[in-house]
Amino acid sequence: MKVLHTSDWHLGSSLHGRRRYEEYEQFLAWLEEKIREEYVNILLVSGDIFDSSTPSNRSQELYYQFLTRVAAIPDLNIVITAGNHDSPSLLNAPKDLLKQLKIHVIGSAESDAKEVLVFPADDGSQPLIVCAVPYLRDRDIRTAEPGESIEEKAKKIQDGISEHYRKVWDVADSIRKESGADIPVIAMGHLHLDGCTINGNEGVRNLYIGNLAGISMDAIDFGFDYIALGHFHKPMKVRGNDWCRYCGSPLPMDFGEEGRDKQVVVIDFRADGERSIRTVDIPCFQELRQITGDLPSIVAELGDLCRRGREVWVEVIVESEFNASSIQTRIRELVENSCVEVLKIINKPLMEKALHEMEEGESLGELDETDVFSRCLDAYEIPSEERSDLMDLFQEILTAVHEEDRLAE
């Protein structure tokens, strides 16, 4: 069995207001070609198919057109699990129809047996078991009780996630033992495992509540042969383990990812018991460039890009003191009628001024919800000894809001 692991497509995402449908069309066409070239048997998509729980019609069209095309590939099964950005009900709505096309969708936590998928090997190759675990929402794994502390809630979440993986492992292991064969078992997941670092510019939404920074790999790995993870946009091996990894997003989600390799993971389980794993680089479909420095150096670098004549999107970070409006005018005039498109100009000195109020040139769009709440605490002079609990409670409310499935009814 040959398996291809991808995740975090975020169909419908934009970059500083610029829609990216053409990039997604190119990626999905590339992915289809790679599936055919590699003779892939199982495609795993580990969550965050869409960027929003209410994806646009065009985003959904891209998704279903891709599934229609690849469903025609002989001997290919597809397993799709929801991420924290996805609407479970939207993904689940056509699941019975898609199953007829060998497309298996798990939008929300199911009974243990329903998340365990067995793929027989009709051609004499190695059979495979996939534990298709979606993003586990708070309500799926924890019973709330009055008076719980943040630490108690966090421990319940950790224990609940661990118990869920233990149950699906027990089902898979039982199937394997009954078969009398050493069938490989893959687990999917969309969560934050402990020890994995995150780039603050990635726009990765926090998972779970309170001070739960990450789940221990030992809490979910009960003997799986490979753990196919989603959530982080940077490809990462968990604790350096080749067989437990995040494949990362196919497109850079922010200018901070400029130059970062994008990849899918291909795993080959052969009938003789041998297995191999490797990555395949995804082409860059839209060049991004982040330019930082004082105004003269920025002007010089933009000039070089304009003369090069190749399309590029640029984010400019100005580190020297200049009037905001004059910077905007100078840069816009420089790139006019060129292949260079400046999507955002950040005046860093203005952004670094007083935290207590919005400064000239700084926009609300540059802050996330936690930043805004933190500034409210500053404005009301909340003592430091109270801030930690308030921030934890705010994070719990924020998680509940993000996890609400607005399309469920």
C-alpha positions as CSV (number, residue, x, y, z in Angstrom):
1,M,0.0,0.0,0.0
2,K,1.3,3.4,-0.9
3,V,-0.1,6.3,1.2
4,L,0.1,10.1,0.5
5,H,-0.3,12.4,3.5
6,T,-1.4,16.0,3.1
7,S,-3.2,18.5,5.3
8,D,-4.1,22.1,6.0
9,W,-5.2,23.1,2.6
10,H,-7.2,26.1,4.0
11,L,-9.2,26.4,0.7
12,G,-10.5,29.9,0.5
13,S,-7.8,31.6,2.5
14,S,-6.6,35.0,1.5
15,L,-3.3,36.9,2.0
16,H,-3.8,40.5,3.1
17,G,-7.1,40.5,1.3
18,R,-5.9,38.9,-1.9
19,R,-7.8,35.7,-2.8
20,R,-5.7,32.7,-3.8
21,Y,-8.0,30.5,-5.8
22,E,-5.6,30.2,-8.7
23,E,-2.8,28.9,-6.4
24,Y,-5.2,26.3,-5.0
25,E,-6.3,25.2,-8.5
26,Q,-2.6,24.7,-9.4
27,F,-1.9,22.8,-6.2
28,L,-4.8,20.5,-6.6
29,A,-3.9,19.8,-10.2
30,W,-0.3,19.1,-9.1
31,L,-1.6,16.8,-6.3
32,E,-3.8,14.8,-8.7
33,E,-0.8,14.4,-11.1
34,K,1.4,13.2,-8.2
35,I,-1.2,10.7,-7.0
36,R,-1.2,9.2,-10.5
37,E,2.6,9.3,-10.9
38,E,3.2,7.6,-7.5
39,Y,0.4,5.0,-8.0
40,V,-1.0,6.1,-4.6
41,N,-3.5,3.7,-3.0
42,I,-4.7,5.9,-0.1
43,L,-4.8,9.7,0.1
44,L,-4.9,11.0,3.7
45,V,-6.1,14.6,4.3
46,S,-5.6,15.5,8.0
47,G,-7.9,18.4,8.6
48,D,-8.4,22.1,7.8
49,I,-9.7,21.4,4.3
50,F,-11.2,24.9,4.3
51,D,-10.0,28.1,5.9
52,S,-13.4,28.8,7.3
53,S,-16.4,26.9,8.8
54,T,-18.5,28.8,6.2
55,P,-16.4,28.3,3.0
56,S,-17.3,30.2,-0.2
57,N,-19.0,28.5,-3.1
58,R,-15.8,28.7,-5.1
59,S,-13.8,27.0,-2.3
60,Q,-16.4,24.2,-2.2
61,E,-16.3,23.9,-6.0
62,L,-12.5,23.4,-6.0
63,Y,-12.9,20.7,-3.3
64,Y,-15.6,18.7,-5.1
65,Q,-14.1,19.1,-8.5
66,F,-10.8,17.7,-7.2
67,L,-12.6,14.8,-5.5
68,T,-14.5,14.0,-8.7
69,R,-11.3,13.8,-10.7
70,V,-9.3,11.7,-8.3
71,A,-12.2,9.4,-7.5
72,A,-11.8,8.1,-11.1
73,I,-8.2,6.9,-10.4
74,P,-8.3,3.1,-10.1
75,D,-7.5,1.5,-6.7
76,L,-7.5,4.9,-4.9
77,N,-9.2,5.4,-1.5
78,I,-9.4,8.8,0.1
79,V,-9.7,9.6,3.8
80,I,-10.6,13.1,4.9
81,T,-10.8,14.3,8.5
82,A,-12.0,17.6,9.8
83,G,-9.7,20.2,11.4
84,N,-10.5,23.0,13.8
85,H,-11.2,25.4,11.0
86,D,-13.7,23.1,9.3
87,S,-17.5,22.7,9.9
88,P,-18.0,19.1,10.8
89,S,-21.6,19.2,9.6
90,L,-20.6,20.7,6.2
91,L,-18.0,18.0,5.6
92,N,-20.3,15.2,6.9
93,A,-23.4,16.2,4.8
94,P,-22.3,14.3,1.6
95,K,-20.4,11.6,3.3
96,D,-22.7,8.7,2.4
97,L,-22.6,9.8,-1.3
98,L,-18.9,10.2,-1.2
99,K,-18.4,6.8,0.3
100,Q,-19.7,5.3,-2.9
101,L,-16.7,6.9,-4.6
102,K,-14.3,5.4,-2.0
103,I,-14.0,8.8,-0.3
104,H,-14.3,8.4,3.5
105,V,-15.1,11.6,5.4
106,I,-15.0,11.9,9.2
107,G,-16.2,15.4,10.1
108,S,-16.7,14.9,13.8
109,A,-15.9,12.3,16.6
110,E,-17.6,9.0,15.9
111,S,-17.9,5.8,17.8
112,D,-14.6,4.1,18.0
113,A,-15.3,1.5,15.3
114,K,-16.6,4.0,12.8
115,E,-13.3,5.9,12.9
116,V,-11.4,2.7,12.1
117,L,-11.2,2.0,8.4
118,V,-9.8,-1.3,6.9
119,F,-8.4,-1.3,3.4
120,P,-7.9,-4.8,2.1
121,A,-5.2,-5.5,-0.5
122,D,-7.0,-7.0,-3.5
123,D,-3.8,-7.0,-5.6
124,G,-1.7,-9.0,-3.1
125,S,0.0,-6.0,-1.6
126,Q,-0.1,-5.1,2.1
127,P,-3.5,-4.4,3.7
128,L,-3.8,-1.3,5.9
129,I,-5.9,0.0,8.8
130,V,-6.5,3.8,9.2
131,C,-7.8,5.3,12.4
132,A,-9.4,8.4,11.0
133,V,-9.5,10.7,14.1
134,P,-10.7,14.2,13.4
135,Y,-10.1,17.4,15.4
136,L,-11.5,16.5,18.9
137,R,-13.6,19.4,20.2
138,D,-13.9,20.1,23.9
139,R,-17.4,18.8,24.0
140,D,-16.3,15.5,22.4
141,I,-13.8,14.6,25.1
142,R,-14.7,16.5,28.3
143,T,-17.7,16.8,30.6
144,A,-17.8,20.2,32.2
145,E,-18.4,20.4,35.9
146,P,-19.1,23.5,38.1
147,G,-16.2,24.9,39.9
148,E,-13.4,23.3,37.8
149,S,-10.1,25.1,37.7
150,I,-8.3,25.7,34.5
151,E,-5.7,23.1,35.4
152,E,-8.5,20.5,36.0
153,K,-10.1,21.3,32.6
154,A,-6.8,21.1,30.8
155,K,-6.1,17.7,32.4
156,K,-9.5,16.4,31.4
157,I,-8.8,17.4,27.8
158,Q,-5.5,15.7,27.8
159,D,-7.0,12.5,29.3
160,G,-9.9,12.7,26.9
161,I,-7.8,12.9,23.8
162,S,-5.5,10.1,25.1
163,E,-8.5,7.9,25.9
164,H,-10.0,8.5,22.4
165,Y,-6.8,7.3,20.7
166,R,-6.5,4.4,23.0
167,K,-10.0,3.2,22.1
168,V,-9.5,3.4,18.3
169,W,-6.1,1.7,18.7
170,D,-7.9,-1.1,20.6
171,V,-10.3,-1.6,17.8
172,A,-7.6,-1.6,15.1
173,D,-5.3,-3.9,17.1
174,S,-8.2,-6.3,17.6
175,I,-8.8,-6.4,13.8
176,R,-5.1,-7.0,13.3
177,K,-5.0,-9.8,15.7
178,E,-8.1,-11.5,14.3
179,S,-6.5,-11.4,10.8
180,G,-3.4,-13.1,12.0
181,A,-1.3,-10.7,9.9
182,D,0.9,-7.8,10.9
183,I,-1.2,-5.2,9.2
184,P,0.2,-1.6,9.5
185,V,-2.0,0.8,11.4
186,I,-2.0,4.5,10.7
187,A,-3.6,7.2,13.0
188,M,-4.7,10.6,11.8
189,G,-5.0,13.6,14.0
190,H,-5.4,17.4,14.0
191,L,-3.9,18.6,17.3
192,H,-0.8,20.2,18.9
193,L,1.7,17.6,20.1
194,D,4.1,18.7,22.8
195,G,7.6,19.7,21.6
196,C,6.6,21.2,18.3
197,T,7.4,24.8,17.8
198,I,5.2,27.3,16.0
199,N,6.1,30.4,14.0
200,G,4.1,33.3,15.5
201,N,3.4,34.6,12.0
202,E,1.7,31.4,10.8
203,G,-1.8,32.4,11.9
204,V,-2.3,28.9,13.5
205,R,-5.3,29.1,15.7
206,N,-4.7,28.0,19.3
207,L,-6.2,24.6,20.2
208,Y,-7.9,23.8,23.4
209,I,-8.0,25.9,26.5
210,G,-6.0,27.2,29.4
211,N,-2.3,26.3,29.8
212,L,-2.5,23.2,27.7
213,A,0.4,23.9,25.4
214,G,0.5,20.5,23.7
215,I,-0.4,16.9,24.1
216,S,2.4,14.4,24.8
217,M,3.1,12.0,21.9
218,D,3.1,9.2,24.4
219,A,-0.5,10.0,25.3
220,I,-1.8,9.1,21.8
221,D,0.8,6.6,20.4
222,F,-0.2,3.1,21.4
223,G,1.8,1.4,18.7
224,F,0.7,3.1,15.5
225,D,3.0,2.5,12.5
226,Y,2.5,6.1,11.3
227,I,0.8,9.2,12.7
228,A,-0.4,11.6,10.0
229,L,-0.9,15.0,11.6
230,G,-2.4,18.3,10.7
231,H,-2.6,21.7,12.3
232,F,0.9,23.2,11.9
233,H,1.8,24.8,8.6
234,K,5.5,23.9,8.8
235,P,6.6,20.3,8.1
236,M,7.8,18.8,11.3
237,K,8.8,15.4,12.7
238,V,7.6,15.0,16.3
239,R,10.7,14.5,18.5
240,G,12.6,13.7,15.3
241,N,10.4,10.7,14.6
242,D,10.1,10.0,10.9
243,W,6.8,8.0,11.6
244,C,5.0,10.8,13.5
245,R,4.9,14.1,11.6
246,Y,3.1,17.1,10.4
247,C,3.3,17.4,6.6
248,G,2.5,21.2,6.7
249,S,0.3,23.3,4.5
250,P,0.7,23.2,0.7
251,L,0.8,27.0,0.4
252,P,2.5,29.5,2.7
253,M,-0.1,31.0,4.9
254,D,1.9,34.2,5.6
255,F,4.9,36.1,4.4
256,G,6.8,34.8,7.4
257,E,6.9,31.4,5.5
258,E,8.7,32.9,2.6
259,G,11.2,30.4,1.2
260,R,10.0,27.5,3.5
261,D,9.8,24.1,1.8
262,K,6.3,22.8,1.3
263,Q,5.8,19.1,1.0
264,V,3.6,16.0,1.1
265,V,4.7,12.7,2.7
266,V,4.7,9.4,0.8
267,I,4.7,6.1,2.8
268,D,5.1,2.7,1.2
269,F,4.1,-0.4,3.1
270,R,5.2,-3.4,1.0
271,A,3.8,-6.9,1.2
272,D,7.2,-8.3,2.3
273,G,7.0,-6.2,5.5
274,E,9.5,-3.6,4.3
275,R,8.4,0.1,4.6
276,S,9.8,3.4,3.5
277,I,8.9,7.1,4.0
278,R,9.9,10.1,2.0
279,T,8.8,13.7,1.3
280,V,7.9,15.2,-2.1
281,D,8.4,18.9,-2.5
282,I,5.4,21.0,-3.6
283,P,6.2,23.6,-6.3
284,C,5.9,27.3,-5.5
285,F,2.8,28.6,-7.3
286,Q,3.1,32.2,-6.2
287,E,6.3,33.9,-5.2
288,L,6.2,35.8,-1.9
289,R,8.8,38.3,-0.7
290,Q,9.1,40.0,2.7
291,I,11.3,43.1,2.6
292,T,12.6,44.6,5.8
293,G,14.8,47.6,6.4
294,D,15.0,51.4,6.2
295,L,13.3,53.2,3.3
296,P,16.4,53.5,1.0
297,S,17.2,49.8,1.2
298,I,13.5,48.9,0.6
299,V,13.3,51.1,-2.4
300,A,16.5,49.5,-3.8
301,E,15.2,46.0,-3.3
302,L,11.8,46.8,-4.8
303,G,13.6,48.3,-7.8
304,D,15.5,45.1,-8.4
305,L,12.3,43.1,-8.2
306,C,10.6,45.4,-10.7
307,R,13.5,45.1,-13.2
308,R,13.5,41.3,-12.9
309,G,10.0,41.3,-14.5
310,R,8.6,38.2,-12.6
311,E,5.3,38.3,-10.7
312,V,5.8,38.5,-7.0
313,W,3.7,39.5,-4.0
314,V,5.5,41.6,-1.4
315,E,5.1,42.6,2.2
316,V,7.1,45.6,3.3
317,I,8.3,46.2,6.9
318,V,9.7,49.7,7.3
319,E,12.1,49.9,10.3
320,S,13.0,53.6,10.2
321,E,11.0,56.6,11.3
322,F,9.1,58.1,8.3
323,N,5.7,59.7,7.8
324,A,3.2,56.8,7.1
325,S,1.5,58.5,4.2
326,S,4.7,59.4,2.4
327,I,6.0,55.8,2.7
328,Q,2.8,54.5,1.2
329,T,3.0,57.0,-1.7
330,R,6.6,56.4,-2.5
331,I,6.3,52.6,-2.5
332,R,3.1,52.5,-4.6
333,E,4.6,54.8,-7.2
334,L,7.7,52.7,-7.4
335,V,5.9,49.4,-8.2
336,E,3.2,50.9,-10.4
337,N,2.7,49.1,-13.8
338,S,5.3,46.4,-12.8
339,C,5.0,42.7,-12.0
340,V,5.5,43.5,-8.3
341,E,2.4,43.8,-6.1
342,V,2.8,45.2,-2.6
343,L,0.0,43.7,-0.5
344,K,0.9,45.3,2.8
345,I,3.2,48.0,4.2
346,I,4.0,47.8,7.9
347,N,5.4,50.8,9.7
348,K,7.3,49.0,12.5
349,P,8.1,52.1,14.6
350,L,4.4,53.0,14.8
351,M,3.5,49.4,15.7
352,E,6.0,49.3,18.6
353,K,4.7,52.4,20.3
354,A,2.5,52.5,23.4
355,L,0.4,49.4,24.1
356,H,-2.4,51.1,25.8
357,E,-4.1,52.6,22.8
358,M,-4.2,52.4,19.0
359,E,-1.5,54.5,17.4
360,E,-1.6,56.4,14.2
361,G,-1.1,54.1,11.2
362,E,-1.9,50.9,13.3
363,S,-5.1,49.1,12.3
364,L,-7.3,46.7,14.3
365,G,-6.6,44.1,11.6
366,E,-3.1,43.8,12.9
367,L,-4.3,42.5,16.2
368,D,-5.9,39.2,17.1
369,E,-8.6,38.7,19.7
370,T,-6.1,37.9,22.5
371,D,-4.2,41.1,21.7
372,V,-7.3,43.2,22.0
373,F,-8.3,41.5,25.3
374,S,-4.8,42.0,26.7
375,R,-5.0,45.7,25.9
376,C,-8.4,45.9,27.7
377,L,-6.7,44.5,30.8
378,D,-4.0,47.1,30.4
379,A,-6.5,49.9,30.0
380,Y,-8.4,48.8,33.2
381,E,-5.1,48.4,35.1
382,I,-5.9,44.8,36.0
383,P,-3.3,43.5,38.6
384,S,-0.8,41.0,37.2
385,E,-1.8,38.4,39.8
386,E,-5.4,38.3,38.2
387,R,-4.3,38.5,34.6
388,S,-3.3,34.9,34.2
389,D,-6.7,33.5,35.2
390,L,-8.6,36.0,33.2
391,M,-6.5,35.2,30.1
392,D,-7.2,31.5,30.6
393,L,-10.9,32.1,30.9
394,F,-10.9,34.3,27.8
395,Q,-9.1,31.6,25.9
396,E,-11.8,29.1,27.0
397,I,-14.5,31.4,25.7
398,L,-12.6,32.0,22.4
399,T,-12.1,28.2,21.9
400,A,-15.9,27.6,22.4
401,V,-16.7,30.3,19.8
402,H,-14.3,28.9,17.2
403,E,-15.6,25.4,17.8
404,E,-19.2,26.3,17.3
405,D,-20.5,24.6,14.1
406,R,-22.7,27.4,12.7
407,L,-23.8,25.2,9.8
408,A,-25.1,22.4,12.0
409,E,-28.7,23.5,11.8
